[in-house]
Amino acid sequence: MECRFSLVRYVPDAVKNEFVNIGVVVEGGGARAVRFTRDWSRVRCLHPDADTALLESLEEEMRTAAGNDLEKPLWEMLDESFSSSVQISESKACLAESLAAEVEELLQLHVEAAPQLVPRRGVARGRTALVRKMRGEFERAGVWPLLRKRISAAAYTRAGDPLQIDCGYRPSGMVRMFHAVSLESDTDVAKVLAYTLPQLIEGVTRVEKATLELTAIVEPRREIAEDEETLARYGFNVGVMERAGLRVLTSNDLERVAQTAREELRV
């Protein structure tokens, strides 16, 4: 059948306009297929601090949108959440036996089979490092595909709330959510979570008919710079979150957290 395909591109710097192809969209026969890469090494070569969990969640959003509204232009989907950092190429014609087969073939041709790049120097720090470790532990426990990602707080608080919780799941009678908070670089997030928690609790009770446990994942204290000001800020923000009712754990606790999720989700 006659189809058209477009490439999804990650463009971290709009000025340099360097990009990496991260996915393929094929449209034909009144349907749309979306497929993203599973190997984010090329993205990290271009942008070591890229939030790949956020990019991965875009595939799920686009698939959902494709099933619900085929009339919505692709660029609108991307612009709503990612502005210019994720772009869609001009569409090109192709012939396909099926959308599923074609999207896989085009992914291998235009996304996966790319020249090997040498990673730029630099070690991920702050929130990026925390998100990577959190995802890594959930993946090792075999539960990452079962978790909700980028949970919109607006679904529980009020329209327009920009906060998106990294991930979560629902065991019986409870919703567990997890959010990475770097107390080295994103200290204001601690106050945002503390302020939002009561509204989230009320909203989860109303919408999900369940209780909420929100966990902030932070760096271990020993990984924070040891100057007096930074240590004081670390302690202050942990206190702010705990007094508000958040559970605060460090990245060293993530293996245990992931194993608990494995047990509760019965994997």
Order of alpha helices (4+ residues) and beta strands (2+ residues): beta-beta-beta-alpha-alpha-alpha-beta-beta-alpha-alpha-beta-beta-beta-alpha-beta-alpha-beta-alpha
